Amino acid sequence: MVVALVLVGNASALANVLELGVNAGAKLNGMAGAGSAHVKGGTATVVNPAGLADTEQLDADLSFVGVYGTIRAPANGPGTAVHATSFVPLPMITAAYRLSNRVAAGVFVTTPSGAGATYDEVDFGVPGLPARPFGFTMYDVEGGPALGLRLPWKICLGVAYRVSWIHGTMKSYDPASLASGTPVYTETNLSGMDFTGFKLGVQANPIARLKLGMSYRTPVKVDLSGTTKVMAAADLTTLAEVDTSSQVRNVDKLLAGATYEWIEGKLITSLDYELQFYSRSRDITVVSPTSTTTIPQRFSNNNIMRLGAQYRIRPELPLRLGVGFFDNFRDGGYLSAASGGAPAPTYLLSAGAGYLAKSGVEVDLAYTFMLNRGSLDAAAAAPLGTPGDYSATTHAFSLSVGYRR
């Protein structure tokens, strides 16, 4: 379960948030997340705001995704392998309302990512150094209003304004203090907000059974501030509390897709391609309680393919299936236990179902399985990477309850 990339140690650093991609509600999650061309109503505020324009009158959803993940990674070389399991809840609330024949408004609150990977009593391989908890947690929450506009020629446009809030914690021995021979243990808590994000979208229906969609999300940088508690390695006596700052990036991304209706009212397939621009990341400057270090980054763009299908057994009872592929965005030379998954692609399988009652209440369920596995040899890891075997296995269970009229 890879949710965020952070540097080991408590520091002032620039990090990249990696979103799980299973926070678009159970409808799309059952199709591996594919649906940027046909999504409509409240969920469109999160995926492609152009879909707001197809809101009938009122559309609201309360969604919850429970993500259960297991991460295995070396903490300090091949002989220090550790693993951790965690449960991360990712809620989402969306609503849309038609204001006029051409205009609909929406609002959303969602959690693009969350992390919970703290390893208990990790042995760092340093003689005489007590085993201590090691890892990080992070939550990324976004929310804001959105508008959708229906134009002639079967084209819809949309825009969503995004306010971002991020909170993170880290626990570890300070790497610089280990190198100096005077180890200290640190705990960091950080939080911050950004008000500059937008998402723009367009949908088109060029022929009767074909829908096309595209959206672009602007990058944001969230300035975090907080404190680092510096403690003695032997007994965790507090030595100092240091003001700490960080900057976390949500990279910009481009999403494009197509949906085709093979059997009218029964069978559709959707294909989405998403490009996340991680290659625009630059060096990380890390300020720890004992030193300042600049670390070069060689991130690659993250390419994501999703293919999903929906078949309606009856008008009110759809079944869904999907497969997905996530490219590897990570700088393989700087992997560590805190970075989450392996320097390898992630594969995704999903299934789901729904039921729409005559009252307008709709319930949807989905299950998603993701697997990421690979290794980093000693030569590739030099000078700062941690060689060894890495893996991340994720089970995501989605439930959405909505109302349409």
PyMOL commands that set and color helices and strands:
alter all, ss='L'
color gray80, all
select helices_A, chain A and resi 26-29+41-47+49-54+78-80+175-180+278-280+332-334+337-339+378-381
alter helices_A, ss='H'
color red, helices_A
select strands_A, chain A and resi 4-5+14-17+58-74+81-98+103-122+132-151+155-173+184-207+210-217+220-232+238-250+253-263+267-276+284-287+292-295+302-314+317-326+346-356+361-376+388-404
alter strands_A, ss='S'
color yellow, strands_A
deselect
rebuild
show_as cartoon
